[in-house]
Amino acid sequence: MLVVTTAELNAWIAALLWPTARILALIAASPIFGNARIPMRVKVALGVLMAIVVSPGVPAMPALDPAGWAGLSVLAREIVIGAGMGFAMRLIFAAVEMAGEISSLTMGLGFASFFDPMSQGRSSAVSQFLVWVVTLAVLAVNAHLVLLEALAESFFTLPVAAISFNNDGFWVLALWGAKIFSAGLQLSLPIVAALLITNVALGILTRAAPQLNLFGIGFPITLGVGFLTLTMTLPYMAMPVQTLVNQGIEKARQLPREWDSRKPQMKLNSDKPVKAL
């Protein structure tokens, strides 16, 4: 007769529940796996399948009741870890979206906005175009598989355990959010510079010939120059986008190490510079 004790049943449930929570949190927060167009059943099936593959090789789980307060705290901790790793990658796509927004406003296409199912908000046409280009580039170089590899490595970098967080991880993730503004401005800088020169030329032309209708000729010219500049600079965006994607994956790898409470906590001192990203 097969006899299963409560401790053994809890160990079996926890061995699959806690890794699944971290994996599903990353799938929900990551920009590609968390796309709204992917059915929820597919996401859950992918998370459970990955947990079945990964869980036999992860370090030993803590002997806790999954339904108790200690087990629920471990579950919440795993969700935060997975969501943080996925959010670090999503910030790269947010930077590309911001580059598209800046380019659209400069070109005069700020009114051409649509609903973006990825961000669940309003997004301009140029922004959606750049996001789809970056998405195809990420899929072409298998960066989404590298992100899943980083997730599997996180179970050894930061094993499932009933320990508290180190605050360095949250601080590093907050500093990583600045990449939205810096990278977004850098990607949109060629279009902004070209349109700035165009607007200066139109201003000089208007002063030289006041009878010209600036509103009649200005919008088609700025729109045409913007699309022409976007077409010319698009092949040269491969290297910056590849660098951003690599930085996002490395940041996702770094977060579990920063959250490990077994390492000394970073001290913020006004006399010393903050740890660089």
C-alpha positions in Angstrom: 0.0 0.0 0.0 1.3 3.4 -1.0 1.4 5.8 1.9 2.2 9.5 1.3 2.8 11.8 4.2 1.8 15.4 4.4 5.4 16.5 4.4 6.1 14.6 1.2 3.0 16.0 -0.5 4.0 19.5 0.5 7.5 18.9 -0.8 6.2 17.7 -4.2 3.8 20.7 -4.5 6.5 23.2 -3.5 9.0 21.7 -5.9 6.7 22.6 -8.8 4.8 25.6 -7.3 7.7 28.0 -6.5 9.7 27.6 -9.7 6.4 28.0 -11.7 5.7 31.2 -9.9 9.1 32.7 -10.8 8.8 31.5 -14.4 5.2 32.7 -14.9 6.0 36.1 -13.4 8.8 36.6 -16.0 6.6 35.5 -18.8 3.9 38.0 -17.7 6.4 40.9 -17.4 8.6 40.2 -20.3 7.9 42.1 -23.6 7.7 39.2 -26.0 6.2 36.3 -23.9 3.8 38.7 -22.1 2.3 40.0 -25.4 -1.5 40.3 -25.1 -1.9 38.5 -28.4 -0.6 35.3 -26.9 -3.4 33.3 -25.3 -3.3 32.9 -21.6 -3.4 29.1 -21.8 -0.3 29.1 -23.9 1.6 31.3 -21.4 0.5 29.0 -18.5 1.4 25.9 -20.4 4.8 27.3 -21.3 5.4 28.2 -17.6 4.4 24.8 -16.3 6.4 23.0 -18.9 9.5 25.0 -18.1 9.0 24.4 -14.4 8.8 20.6 -15.0 12.0 20.8 -17.0 13.9 23.0 -14.5 12.7 21.9 -11.1 14.6 18.5 -11.0 17.9 20.3 -11.3 17.4 23.2 -9.0 18.9 23.3 -5.4 16.9 21.8 -2.6 13.7 23.6 -1.7 13.0 24.7 1.9 10.9 22.3 4.0 7.9 24.6 4.3 4.1 24.3 4.0 3.2 26.0 0.7 -0.2 27.1 2.2 1.4 28.5 5.3 2.5 32.1 5.9 6.2 31.1 5.3 5.3 29.3 2.1 3.2 32.2 0.8 6.1 34.6 1.6 8.4 32.4 -0.5 5.8 32.4 -3.3 5.6 36.2 -3.2 9.4 36.4 -3.3 9.6 34.2 -6.4 6.9 36.4 -8.1 9.0 39.5 -7.4 12.2 37.9 -8.7 10.6 36.8 -12.0 8.7 40.0 -12.5 11.8 42.1 -11.9 13.8 40.1 -14.5 11.1 40.5 -17.1 10.7 44.2 -16.3 14.4 44.8 -16.8 13.9 43.5 -20.4 10.7 45.4 -20.9 12.5 48.7 -20.2 14.5 48.2 -23.4 11.2 48.1 -25.4 10.0 51.1 -23.5 13.1 53.0 -24.6 12.4 52.1 -28.2 8.8 53.3 -27.8 10.0 56.6 -26.4 12.3 57.0 -29.4 9.3 56.5 -31.6 7.2 59.0 -29.6 10.0 61.7 -29.8 10.3 61.1 -33.5 6.6 61.2 -34.1 6.2 64.5 -32.2 9.1 66.1 -34.1 7.7 64.9 -37.5 4.2 66.2 -36.7 2.7 62.7 -36.4 1.7 63.1 -32.7 -1.9 62.7 -33.6 -1.4 59.4 -35.4 -1.7 57.2 -32.4 -3.2 53.7 -32.0 -3.9 51.3 -29.1 -0.8 49.2 -28.4 -1.8 45.7 -27.0 1.8 45.2 -25.8 1.8 48.3 -23.5 -2.0 48.4 -23.0 -1.9 52.1 -23.9 -1.7 54.7 -26.6 1.2 54.5 -28.9 2.2 56.4 -32.1 2.6 54.8 -35.5 6.4 55.3 -35.6 6.7 53.9 -32.1 4.8 50.8 -33.0 6.8 50.4 -36.2 10.1 50.6 -34.2 8.8 48.2 -31.6 7.9 45.6 -34.2 11.3 46.0 -35.9 13.1 45.4 -32.5 10.8 42.5 -31.7 11.6 40.8 -35.0 15.3 41.5 -34.4 15.1 39.9 -30.9 13.4 36.8 -32.3 15.9 36.6 -35.1 18.9 36.5 -32.8 17.2 34.2 -30.3 17.5 36.8 -27.5 14.2 35.5 -26.0 15.8 32.1 -25.5 18.8 33.7 -23.9 16.4 35.4 -21.5 14.9 32.0 -20.6 18.5 30.7 -20.1 19.1 33.6 -17.7 15.9 32.6 -15.8 17.1 29.0 -15.4 20.5 30.3 -14.2 18.7 32.5 -11.6 17.6 29.3 -9.7 21.3 28.7 -8.9 22.3 32.3 -8.5 19.4 33.0 -6.1 17.9 29.7 -5.0 14.4 29.3 -3.7 14.7 29.9 0.1 12.8 31.6 2.9 15.2 34.5 3.2 14.7 38.3 2.9 15.7 40.5 0.0 18.8 42.6 -0.3 17.6 46.1 -1.2 20.4 46.5 -3.8 18.3 44.8 -6.4 15.5 47.3 -6.2 17.9 50.2 -6.3 19.7 48.7 -9.4 16.3 48.2 -11.1 15.3 51.8 -10.4 18.6 53.1 -11.8 18.1 50.9 -14.9 14.8 52.7 -15.6 16.9 55.8 -16.6 17.8 53.8 -19.7 14.3 54.7 -21.1 15.2 58.3 -21.4 18.9 58.1 -22.4 18.5 55.3 -25.0 15.2 56.7 -26.3 16.9 60.1 -26.9 19.9 58.5 -28.5 17.9 56.4 -30.9 15.7 59.4 -32.0 18.6 61.9 -32.2 19.3 61.5 -36.0 15.6 62.3 -36.8 15.4 65.2 -34.3 18.7 66.7 -35.7 17.5 66.4 -39.3 14.1 67.9 -38.5 15.8 70.7 -36.5 17.9 71.7 -39.6 14.7 71.5 -41.7 12.8 73.8 -39.4 15.6 76.3 -39.3 15.7 76.2 -43.1 11.9 76.7 -43.3 12.2 79.6 -40.9 14.9 81.3 -43.0 12.8 80.7 -46.1 9.8 82.3 -44.5 11.7 85.4 -43.5 13.1 85.6 -47.0 9.7 85.1 -48.7 6.9 86.1 -46.3 4.2 85.4 -48.9 4.9 81.7 -48.6 2.3 79.7 -46.6 4.5 78.0 -43.9 1.7 75.8 -42.7 0.9 74.7 -46.2 4.4 73.6 -47.1 6.0 73.0 -43.7 4.1 69.9 -42.7 4.7 67.9 -45.9 8.4 68.8 -45.9 8.9 67.9 -42.3 7.0 64.7 -42.7 8.9 63.7 -45.8 12.3 64.5 -44.2 11.3 62.5 -41.2 10.4 59.4 -43.1 13.5 59.8 -45.3 15.8 60.1 -42.3 14.1 57.1 -40.6 14.6 55.1 -43.7 18.3 56.0 -43.9 19.0 55.5 -40.2 17.1 52.2 -39.8 20.0 50.0 -41.0 22.4 51.7 -38.6 20.1 51.0 -35.6 21.1 47.3 -35.6 24.2 47.8 -33.4 22.6 50.2 -30.8 19.5 47.9 -30.5 21.8 44.8 -30.1 23.7 46.6 -27.4 20.5 47.5 -25.6 19.2 44.0 -25.8 22.4 42.6 -24.4 22.4 45.1 -21.6 18.8 44.2 -20.8 19.7 40.5 -20.6 22.8 41.1 -18.5 20.7 43.3 -16.1 18.2 40.4 -15.8 21.1 38.2 -14.9 22.4 40.7 -12.4 19.2 41.3 -10.4 19.1 37.8 -8.7 22.7 38.4 -7.5 21.8 41.9 -6.2 18.8 40.5 -4.4 20.8 37.8 -2.6 20.8 38.8 1.1 23.9 36.7 1.7 26.0 39.3 -0.1 27.0 42.6 1.7 24.5 45.3 1.1 25.5 48.3 -0.9 26.0 51.4 1.2 24.9 54.8 -0.2 27.2 57.5 1.0 27.1 61.1 -0.1 30.9 61.2 -0.2 31.1 58.2 -2.6 29.6 57.8 -6.0 26.7 55.4 -6.4 27.5 52.0 -7.9 27.6 52.4 -11.7 25.3 50.3 -13.9 
